[in-house]
Structures are given as C-alpha cells and as structure tokens.
Amino acid sequence: MKKCLLSALLFLLGNAAFSQTSGDYNYSIAVRGYSLMQMPKVLNQRNSEKFREAAFSGGILKFNDNQISYRLGGNYFKKNVQIVNNCLNCEEANGKMTDYSFKIGFEKNINFSIIQPYFGFDIGYRNNKFVGMLSTKSSRDALAVAIVPGPDGVETSKSGFTASPILGIKVNPMPQITLFVESNLEFFYSYERQETAGPDQARTFKKFNKSEFLMNPVSIGLQINLGTNR
C-alpha cells in the first residue's frame, strides 16, 4: 500500500513539474505548417467564401510570461487563382494573388496541463493584391459558354487594419516542443483600388473603403520553446 501511495505521489510530482510547459521558457518560435484561409473578396467575386490552402505560410515569435504569451507574427501567401464575378454575364479573372500580414497580440493558456486550450487576440496590417486578366463571359445556353472578345488587364489591391480573436489548443509532447491548432475570425477594414486596362489601352480606376469578416477555420503548426527561466 505504501509503495502504491509513493508511486502515485511521484507521478503527481512529475506531472506537476512538467505541467508548466511553454510557461517555463522565455520565448517560443512557431511555424504554421498548414492553414485553411478565407481570402479578401476580389472585384465582385461570386464565391468569396471559398477557402484556400497554404503550407508553411507564416510564423510567430512569442514572449512567454507564465500563462500569457505576447505574439508577433506574419503570414505570406502567393498563388495563381481564378475569380468569377457575381453577375448575369459573368466575368472571369485569372491571375496571381499575393497576400501578406503583420500582427501583434497575445494569447492566454486556460490551464497548465499537457493539453492546453487557449484564447487570444491579434491586431495588425494586411495587404492583398491580385494581378491578372479579366474576360467577359456570355451564357448563350446551359451547355456552351462563349468568351466575349477581350481580355482586359486587371489589378486590384486592398490594404488596411485587421483584428482577430483567436481560439486554439496546444499539445506538449515534451517541454521544448509544442503542437498547436488554432482558428480565428478576422475583421478587415481596407482601402481598395481597382484598375482595369482594355485591349484599346483605355483605363478605368475605382477606389473604395470596405470592411469584411474573414473566417480562418484551421491553422496547424509546431512551436519550439527556448530560453528556460527556471
């Protein structure tokens, strides 16, 4: 009986010693291995709720203070995309989208266990740019879609303020290594520029101030904890 109690006590002491995890380290470096993101709306995009996948798209530097970590991070995305406008004679744009952001914020662990739920908040700057060719489609029948002569060159950009609450969970298989999964709902207020150039070199220019909410359902990454403060 005494041996059982002693074993249980040693187990609890060992678990308590390990339970601080990343809070025992001065700072952490995190890399996002996989992200599923909703990009800002381009032109009069029909399926703006479409999510895009990205691998190794960003990183975070964290300064740890017990249960709270202060975050400084960034994301970068560049990919060829297709955009379809929401209209009767729909226009289709094909080109390259570039999106990057810089954010600062915090996260707070809810407990000290090996599995740690957390919440946080980030604010920062985001820039989204699309450069491509815009072709006008005419739906002549349900089976055939003709391309009206064109195409037009198009360039759009959005830049502005972003704010996002965060929910996540961390798993600590060992003190120096942490796996995390997080999601956020991002508010994006931006200044938008739209410029098109037709085959006859005629140019049109528009500018707006817009706001939108973007859902980023999942981001999976690896965090390395450095600089023990024990």
C-alpha positions as MATLAB code, in Angstrom:
seq = 'MKKCLLSALLFLLGNAAFSQTSGDYNYSIAVRGYSLMQMPKVLNQRNSEKFREAAFSGGILKFNDNQISYRLGGNYFKKNVQIVNNCLNCEEANGKMTDYSFKIGFEKNINFSIIQPYFGFDIGYRNNKFVGMLSTKSSRDALAVAIVPGPDGVETSKSGFTASPILGIKVNPMPQITLFVESNLEFFYSYERQETAGPDQARTFKKFNKSEFLMNPVSIGLQINLGTNR';
ca = [
       0.000    0.000    0.000;
       2.827    2.380    0.903;
       4.541    1.602   -2.407;
       1.343    2.419   -4.304;
       0.947    5.745   -2.499;
       4.616    6.584   -3.084;
       4.303    5.781   -6.806;
       1.172    7.930   -7.109;
       2.911   10.810   -5.313;
       5.954   10.603   -7.594;
       3.681   10.547  -10.634;
       1.791   13.635   -9.473;
       5.015   15.467   -8.661;
       6.447   14.591  -12.059;
       3.277   15.713  -13.806;
       3.235   18.991  -11.853;
       6.873   19.619  -12.701;
       6.097   19.121  -16.381;
       2.793   20.974  -16.368;
       4.220   24.485  -16.816;
       5.432   23.570  -20.353;
       5.966   26.683  -22.515;
       5.452   28.947  -19.482;
       8.839   27.729  -18.261;
      10.574   29.261  -21.293;
      11.302   32.891  -22.049;
      10.255   32.778  -25.691;
       8.966   30.450  -28.399;
       9.251   30.269  -32.175;
       6.241   28.858  -34.044;
       5.796   27.863  -37.706;
       2.421   27.345  -39.391;
       2.717   24.085  -41.322;
      -0.801   24.099  -42.781;
      -3.502   26.768  -42.969;
      -7.011   26.919  -44.398;
      -7.878   30.568  -45.013;
     -10.579   32.789  -46.462;
      -9.058   35.488  -48.632;
     -10.415   39.041  -49.024;
     -13.039   39.469  -51.729;
     -11.661   40.390  -55.173;
     -13.781   42.553  -57.525;
     -17.425   41.371  -57.307;
     -16.377   37.828  -56.512;
     -19.142   35.231  -56.500;
     -17.593   32.616  -54.199;
     -15.756   34.867  -51.779;
     -16.413   32.310  -49.014;
     -14.102   29.823  -50.761;
     -11.207   28.710  -48.559;
      -7.648   28.408  -49.813;
      -4.960   26.073  -48.528;
      -1.420   27.147  -47.738;
       1.648   25.294  -46.472;
       4.329   26.963  -44.322;
       2.667   30.333  -44.838;
       3.719   32.104  -41.649;
       5.412   32.217  -38.287;
       5.046   33.634  -34.788;
       7.556   34.829  -32.189;
       6.165   34.563  -28.646;
       7.442   36.103  -25.427;
       6.163   33.992  -22.550;
       5.066   35.285  -19.158;
       3.559   32.453  -17.113;
       0.131   31.730  -18.670;
       0.274   34.698  -21.088;
       2.327   34.887  -24.275;
       2.800   38.087  -26.306;
       2.765   37.343  -30.044;
       4.492   38.948  -33.011;
       3.678   37.191  -36.277;
       3.329   37.353  -40.014;
       1.774   35.436  -42.907;
       2.550   35.281  -46.617;
       0.505   33.731  -49.439;
       1.173   33.778  -53.189;
      -0.706   31.619  -55.663;
      -2.370   31.546  -59.088;
      -6.146   31.809  -58.607;
      -9.351   32.051  -60.619;
     -12.027   34.610  -59.707;
     -15.622   34.526  -61.022;
     -17.735   37.675  -60.638;
     -21.331   37.544  -59.401;
     -23.265   38.817  -62.426;
     -25.575   37.755  -65.254;
     -22.871   37.756  -67.932;
     -20.186   36.690  -65.534;
     -16.620   37.865  -65.827;
     -13.766   35.550  -65.037;
     -10.360   36.696  -63.861;
      -7.238   34.552  -63.879;
      -4.039   35.750  -62.276;
      -1.782   35.803  -59.270;
      -2.880   36.688  -55.748;
      -0.370   37.930  -53.177;
      -1.417   38.357  -49.565;
       0.673   39.222  -46.519;
       0.043   40.484  -42.998;
       1.883   41.537  -39.844;
       0.179   41.190  -36.465;
       0.838   41.746  -32.785;
      -1.230   40.393  -29.922;
      -1.424   37.973  -27.020;
      -2.625   34.507  -26.079;
      -3.575   33.116  -22.670;
      -3.462   29.471  -21.650;
      -6.521   28.262  -19.743;
      -4.581   25.669  -17.737;
      -1.072   24.305  -17.138;
      -1.647   20.728  -18.335;
      -0.070   18.865  -21.231;
      -3.174   19.680  -23.322;
      -3.754   23.437  -23.113;
      -6.747   25.279  -24.586;
      -6.036   28.968  -25.130;
      -7.594   32.156  -26.425;
      -6.107   35.415  -27.652;
      -6.383   38.481  -29.825;
      -4.297   39.928  -32.684;
      -4.301   43.323  -34.414;
      -2.184   44.421  -37.352;
      -1.820   45.332  -41.016;
      -2.834   43.294  -44.078;
      -2.247   43.742  -47.803;
      -3.933   41.743  -50.558;
      -3.182   42.162  -54.267;
      -4.498   40.475  -57.406;
      -2.998   40.957  -60.879;
      -4.433   39.140  -63.894;
      -6.617   39.122  -66.987;
     -10.383   39.669  -66.929;
     -12.582   38.018  -69.598;
     -16.317   38.651  -70.021;
     -18.463   35.555  -70.368;
     -21.827   35.395  -72.130;
     -24.124   32.485  -71.209;
     -25.708   31.663  -74.575;
     -27.083   28.340  -73.395;
     -26.710   25.957  -70.482;
     -24.069   23.858  -72.220;
     -21.918   26.389  -74.056;
     -20.271   29.493  -72.660;
     -18.699   31.912  -75.146;
     -15.914   34.295  -74.308;
     -16.640   37.835  -75.429;
     -13.579   39.429  -77.107;
     -11.090   40.753  -74.627;
      -9.485   40.222  -72.291;
      -8.820   43.183  -70.016;
      -5.882   43.524  -67.687;
      -6.950   44.000  -64.083;
      -5.129   44.927  -60.898;
      -6.794   45.214  -57.510;
      -5.327   45.807  -54.078;
      -6.596   46.075  -50.506;
      -4.591   47.321  -47.556;
      -5.643   48.210  -44.068;
      -6.347   47.320  -40.457;
      -7.074   43.812  -39.231;
      -8.268   42.476  -35.867;
      -8.978   38.880  -34.937;
      -9.996   36.927  -31.829;
      -8.259   33.540  -31.553;
      -9.225   30.142  -30.160;
      -6.785   27.247  -30.064;
      -5.405   24.207  -28.353;
      -1.794   23.188  -27.678;
      -0.352   19.731  -27.031;
       3.040   19.436  -25.323;
       4.597   16.018  -26.058;
       7.823   17.273  -24.472;
       8.811   20.538  -22.712;
      10.695   22.057  -25.669;
       8.139   21.081  -28.346;
       4.513   22.181  -28.677;
       1.982   21.298  -31.372;
      -0.888   23.739  -31.860;
      -4.166   24.087  -33.749;
      -5.951   27.434  -33.820;
      -8.713   29.273  -35.656;
      -9.807   32.899  -35.852;
     -12.442   35.240  -37.209;
     -10.754   38.254  -38.776;
     -12.205   41.738  -39.230;
     -10.537   43.515  -42.166;
     -11.084   47.232  -42.853;
      -9.299   48.272  -46.026;
      -8.697   50.880  -48.687;
      -9.292   49.205  -52.060;
      -8.028   50.173  -55.526;
      -9.317   48.624  -58.766;
      -7.704   49.358  -62.107;
      -8.515   47.781  -65.490;
      -6.962   48.286  -68.918;
      -8.851   47.217  -72.076;
      -7.426   46.000  -75.406;
      -7.617   49.599  -76.653;
      -5.484   50.691  -73.636;
      -8.453   52.555  -72.140;
      -8.091   52.540  -68.354;
     -10.652   52.705  -65.578;
      -9.866   53.355  -61.945;
     -12.045   52.924  -58.843;
     -11.342   53.219  -55.137;
     -13.362   52.258  -52.057;
     -13.226   51.838  -48.315;
     -14.586   48.429  -47.332;
     -14.923   46.136  -44.340;
     -15.394   42.372  -44.272;
     -15.189   39.376  -41.961;
     -12.895   36.502  -42.943;
     -13.069   33.040  -41.401;
      -9.806   31.129  -40.986;
     -11.050   27.779  -39.650;
      -7.793   25.954  -39.016;
      -4.070   26.573  -38.718;
      -1.746   23.752  -37.628;
       1.828   24.319  -36.565;
       4.864   23.486  -34.484;
       6.285   25.604  -31.662;
       9.808   25.366  -30.233;
      10.295   26.693  -26.699;
      13.647   28.283  -25.873;
      15.392   30.105  -23.016;
      14.322   28.361  -19.817;
      13.554   30.721  -16.934;
      13.803   28.142  -14.175;
];
